[in-house]
Amino acid sequence: MKAPNFSLSDQNGKSHSLSGYKGKWIIIYFYPKDFTPGCTKEACGFRDKGSEKYNLNFSLLSDPEHKVIEAYGAWAKKKFMGREYYGILRSTFIINPKGEIVKEYKNVNPLIHSSEILEDLTRLSPQKNS
């Protein structure tokens, strides 16, 4: 499946688009909220396996209007303590050099997710022409 294109700014104001990563493997992950324990553990897991506050070595893109989040199916109705609301589902996508989604993860465990990604990326990436 072709990955939805996007153009978003990172934590430094630099614009990033999917087309700018053509020819490269890319991991896009969506997380519910900054500075929460689960989201921080997930981000640090990616950092440790592979911005300033947690010394992350990758760009964090912001989608305040959640257009990209919706395009990737990561915006949905959630329930917490009996209250229903719309929000971001913890989701990750591996995109191959042709811009195709080759692996999708929903409702991941932030403590082990980075290891899952690395295993799958290692398994998928030797297939350069996929």
N, C-alpha and C positions, 0 to 999 in steps of 0.2 A: 504494500500500500504506500502510495506517495505521501510523504510527510507534508503537512500544511506549512506553507512558507510563513515567515514572520520577519518583522523588523522592530527590534526593541532596544532600548538603551540599557547600558550596564551601570554599575555603581559609580563609575567615573564619568558618565555621560556619553560614552562611546557607543555608537550604534552597531548592532549585530543583526545579521539576517541569515536565514538558513542558506540562501544562495551563496553567501560569503564563505561557507564551509564546504562547498562542492568539492568532491574528490577526497574528503576526509571522513573518518568515522566521528560521530558526534553523539553525545548523551545529553538528553534534555530531561530534567526532572522538575516536577512541580511539588511544592510543599505548602502546607496550610498557613504557617505563620512564623515570622522571624522571631528569634530569641526564645523559642519554646524548647523544652528539653528534647522532644523527639526530632524536631526539625534541625536543631543544632547537632545532635548526634549523627543524623543522616549526612549533613553537610561535612562534618568533620571526618566521617567515615570515608566519603569521597576524597577529601583532602589527604587523609592518611594513606589511602590506597593509591593513589595516582599521582570578607575582604578584610579587611584590616582587623576587625574585632576578633575573628577566629583564625586569622592567617590562612584564608582560603586561597588556593592557587588556581582559581578559575573565575570566570566572570559570572556575576549574578545579574540576571535581567529582570526588569520590572515590567509588569503588565497590569497597571492599575485599572484598566477598563475591562480586563479579563477576556479580551478578544482571542488571544492565542490560547489561553487556558481553555476556552470553550471549543476552539477549533481542534484541540487535541483530546477533547472529551474528559477533561479533568475538572470541570465545573459541574456540580450536582447538588441535589438536596441531601443534607446531612441531618443527623439527629444527635443531640447531646443533652443529657439530663432532661429529657422530655420535650425539649424545644427543637423545632425544625427550622432550618435555615439553609441558604445556598452558600457553598464555599468550595474551596479547592480540595480535591481528592489527592492524596499522596500518590503520585504516578511518575513513572519513568519510561523513556523511550530510547531505544538504540536505533540510530539512523545510519545507514550505510553510505559509502561515497557517492552513490547515485541519488541520494535524497529519499530513500525508501525506508519506512519503518520496518525493521526486521525483528524487533522484540519489544513487547509492551508489558509493563508491570503495573498492577493496580493494588492499592491497599497494602503496601510493602511494610516489612518490619525494618524500621530505620537502623536498628542495631546490627543487622547482618546484610542489609541491602547492597552495600558497596562491594562486598565479597561476591554476591550473586552476579552483579554487573560485570566485575572483572572476569569471572569464570566464563560468562556468556560471551563477552567481548573477545576474549582469547579464543574461544571456540569459533566464533563467527568471523573474526577479522582475517584469518588466513585465506578465506574465500574472497579474494580481492575483486573478482568480477561478479559478485552477487548483486 
